[in-house]
Amino acid sequence: KNSTEAASNGAKKKKKKKKKKKTPNSGVSETPEQGQSNNQKASTKSNTETANTGSRVSTENGQPTTPESEFIFEQTIRKLSNWKNDHKTKQTWPPSIPVPQLFTNGLYPEGEKQFYTNENSFRTTSEEKRELERIHADLYNNVRLAAECHRQVRKWAQSVLKPGILIIDFCEQLEDLNRKLVIENGLQAGIAFPTGVSLNHVAAHWTPNGGDKTVLEYDDVMKVDFGTQVGGRIIDCAFTVAFNPRYDPLLEAVKNATNTGIKTAGIDVRLCDVGEAIQEVMESYELDLAGTTFPVKCVRNLNGHSIAPYRIHAGKSVPIVKGGEQTKMEEGEFYAIETFGTTGKGVVREDLECSHYMKNFDAGHIPLRLPRAKQLLAHINKHFDTLAFCRRWLDRTGQTKYLMALKNLCETGVVSPYPPLCDVKGSYVAQYEHTILLRPTCKEVLSRGDDY
């Protein structure tokens, strides 16, 4: 059910200010050079830091001042690689030009191609399979547009993520940029699901509700999971944010496990074989925290999943442990290959206040007695249909006093709530995810970028 550095060319004129040394959090031994702030400082500095984040996405007189090709990117998030300068497009920094306007020929970049092997190796040169791909060229192009938007948005996101930012501000700015770059157009193009920013032991399905004041801390492990859709074709992609190097083994384990799952996946591959390969890699790692060694475990009740138009979970689950279904992957299918590694028990349960909701894809006509519930359902059908949404988005689209009506929709089965999924408190969960397409001639990792 699962469904995230900015220096301009003017760096030659201005030197970066050195960060002040901060007092480490209690109970954690870190050097001052690591720039860790304690909870109190992070909280009191949240407004200042958020303002700094805002300044990074602001423009002068409404116009960006720096071409992206001249932007110097310095990755500060652990286990993510630097982005390369793109001299082919005329994107600005911060990104402000919608992606369709950057590719005037209407053709968007392919993802990473991985060729089939063994009994499927014939597909690479098969003229029949190539003709099938030509027939679906428009479909592929739509999802590549969504993938390119996702890459540009997450590049920006990685440049502004730092300890001290107010998480709700980050989410709203990311979502606004996502809408702008994809040219939001009702259900035809826009955001695929709410921005997940689950912290530490929370594995998935947490985004701040309105008024939330949670601040990102130096010692946090945050999963940034957001999506973009064009014509209902969804890119579901996630990365983990960590600043403290002590989490490196956890992040490396999960990233390598995800890449192993991608490598193993393919036409006619059994889902259980993908899960077994993922688990073997994931559980070969361990993490040392304050002198205690924790084995990295797969979160065994979280899975990857197939994706269909306007349906984020389309029926097939990709396990991340051995012993799953014998069902095979098929030609033409889209999959979100995602893995979760934890220092906890390896099982998540629903907890905390719910923020994610989604209309049931197979829900037929269900009579509703409450007029307010009928009104809210009409609003959901218009703005989200079967795509996931959150309470912040209801607020944004003008809904007020809707909680009773939303509860009624959930009780009648029209809408399903998706509360946060949590391991035990005190544990840390990491996540990496990519969307892949099993093309007739090759496997395409649609959301692959320079970062991961």
Disulfide bonds with the S-S distance in Angstrom:
none
